[in-house]
Every structure is written in C-alpha cells, then in structure tokens.
Amino acid sequence: MAAKRPAPRTAAATAAKKGSKKAGKKAGGKATAARPARAAKTAGGAQLPEAGTKAPAFSLPRDGGGTVALADFAGKKLALYFYPRADTTGCTKEAIDFSRLRSDFNRAGTDIVGVSADPVPAQDKFKAKHKLSITLASDEKRRMLEAYGVWQEKSLYGRKFWGIVRTTFLIGADGRIAKVWPRVSVAGHAAAVLAAAKAL
C-alpha cells in the first residue's frame, strides 16, 4: 500500500511561512528578537539632561537687545523651553500659551524663557507680531542647544536634517532640573508646566 502523501500546501500558507522566516532573521540567517527603537541622534552625542542634575549654564542674546543667562534666575524657578522656529504654527501657539499664563507663572515664582536658533531680529519681529510677554533668546551658534541635547537629527517625508526638538525643562531655584518634557505636544503644555511649577 502506497504511503499517504501530505496535503499540498496552499499558496497563502507558503507565503505566510516565508514571511515569518524573513521577519525573524537578521544578516547571517539567525533568528532574533525585535530590536528596540533607536535613541535619537544628537549633536556630539549629548543627551537630554535628566531631572536632578545641574542645569547647563548659558548666556545668550535676547529679544530687544542685551543678554539673558541662567545666572539671572538664581534663587528663582525657570521654565526653559526650546522651539524649532519663530512664527511657525506650533511655535506661535506655544509662545502665546506661555504668554497668556505669564502672570500665573510669576505668582508661582517662575520665569519663562523660550530659545530657538533664530537670529534676534526674527525673535523681535515674532514677539511684536503676536504681542508676546515672555523672554525669547537666540542661539544661532547652537552651543546651548547642543548642551541641552535638543539639537537632534530629524526626519520629514524621508529627508533627514538637523534641528531643534521641541523640549521644555523646569529648573528649580537651586539651579537643578526638576522636570523634563521631551518631544512636546503643544496643546495644554504650558498649563502642564505651570502646574509642575506650582507643585515645586
């Protein structure tokens, strides 16, 4: 009696098996677990300073002339936020939200400084156009942006480029970072920072 042959494999089953093998292999042919997401590539390998660490010192040209430095806020809390570009949609909404809540931040003993790589004239125009009441600082040389780890490699529609990742740091009166908000979503963000400042 002839041996019973196994039922023919369907095309769908064959494709599924091939796909499964392909997904589970790396170069060299060995199966491997899914890789974790890669960490963001930052300039010089700098990472975002963590809560509890001393905030990196800075001194930058600011809107209206003059400079603004971390030392100016000794003994006070500071909401330090980084935004990609002046007068763009998200950055405008964020700046307006922080300006609207400025008096509440003042009552919480907290100043606000926004930083981007825009030149001072662009910051002045941005501030005047939207009647902003917060300090805007310019870091065209990107030294502070790199020190705070917010100058990162970004990707848009498959094109890679370097730019500022929207990030906020709440710095305590002792000069140490109390809280970090990486990759900020603008909606409700200023209010969340205010709540943290009040609780600090």
N, C-alpha and C positions, 0 to 999 in steps of 0.2 A: 504494500500500500504506500502510495507516494506521500512524502512529508507535506504537511499543510503549510502553504506559503502565507506569510503575514499579509494583512490587507494593505493595498497600496496607500502610500502617504499622500494626502491632498496637497495641492499647491500652497494653500494657506498655511497648513501646518509646517511645511518645509520652510516657507518664508519666515514664519514666527521663530522657528528654531535657529535659523541663520542670524536673524536679528538679535536674538538673545545672546548668542555666542559672541557676536560682534560687539555688543554693548558691554559685555563682561570682560573684554580683553584689552590689554594695552600693548604697546610695541614690545615684541618679544613673545607674544602669544599667551601670557599668563593672565588668568582672571584676577580682577582687582576690584575693591570696593569703590563706590562713588567718591570722587575727590571733593573735599570741602571747597567752598568759594575762595578764590584768591584774595588776599588782602590788597587794599588799594595801593597803587604805586605812588609814592610821594617823592618830592624833590629831595635828593640827598639821603633818602631812606628815613627821614624824620617821621615820627609818629605823633598822633594827637596827644598832647599832654593829658595825663589822667587826673581824675579828682584826687585831691590830697597832695598833689605836687605843687611846687612853687611855680607861679605863672612866669613865663619868659618875659624879661624886661623889654621895653620898646620905647622909642621916641620917634614920632612921625610928623610930617607936615599935615596941617589940618585945614578944614574949610575956613575961609575968612582970614587966613594968614596965621603965622605962629606955629607952634608945635603942640602935640599932646603926648604925654608919656605915662607909663604905668605908675611912676613915682608921684604923679599929680593926684593919685587916688589913694594914697597911703592912709590907712585908717577908715576907708570907706569901701563899700561894695561896688563892684563894677560888672555891668552886663556888657560883654565884649562880643560883638557879633561880626562875622565875615560874610560878605555878599559878593556874588560874581561880577556884577556890572551896574553902575549907576543908571537910573532911568529906564531900566527894563521892567517888564510887568511884575514879576515876583519880587524883585528888589525894591520896587516902588511901594508895593503893598506892605512889605515888611517894615520899611522905614516909616511909613505913615502910621502903622500899628504901634511901633515903638514911640513915635512922637505923640500919638494920642494918649498913651499911658505914661508919659514922662512925669507928670505931677504925682502919679501914684508911685512910680519908682523913687522919686525924690522923698516922698513920705516914708518909704522903706529904706532910706539911707543908701540908695543905689544910683550911680550914674550910668549913662549909656554911651557907648562909642561904637560906631559902625566903621568897618575897614574894608576897602577894596583896593585894586591896583590902578584905579582911575586917577588921572592927574588932578591936582587941586582945582583948576578951573572947571573941570567937569563936575566935581563934587559941589562947588559953589553954585553952579547952574542947576544941578539936581535939587539942592536944598532950597534955593529960591523958588523954583518952579512948583514944588509941592509943599512949600511953607513948612519945612521940617524943622523941628526944635531940638534935634539931637546932634551930637558932635560926629562929624564924618572925617576920617583920616585916610591919607593916601600912602600906599606902599608900592610905588612903581618899581622899586628895586627888588621887591618880593622877599626881603630878608625876614621880616616879621611873619609873613605868610608861610614861609618855609619853617620857621622856628615853631609855629603853632600847628604844623602838619596839615594845613588846609590847601596848599598848592599841590594839586594832585593831577595824575593823568586821568582824563575823562574820555568818554566815547559818546558820539552822537551820530546816528544813522551810519554806523560802521566806520566813522572817521575818528581817529584818536588825536587828542590835543591836550595841552596843559592849561589848567585854570583853577579858580577858587571853588571849592566845595562848600556850600552854604553850611556854616557851623557856628554855634554860639557857646561861649564859656561864661559861667558865672564865677567871678573871682571874689573871695571873701575879704573882709577888712584886714586880715592877716597876710594878704598877698598870695594866698594859696587858692588853687582852683577847687571850687565847691561842687560844681556840676558841669557836665559837658553834654551838648546836644549835637551829635554828628548828623550830617545829611538832613538838614532841617526841612520840614514841610511848613510853608509859611502860615497857613490857616491856623489861627489860635496859638501860634508860637509865642508871640510877645506876652500874651496873658499867662502862658505857662511859665515863662521866665520870671514874670512878676510874682507869681505865686511862690516860686522857689526862693526868690529874693526875700519875700516877706517871712518865709519859714526859716531863713538862715540867721 
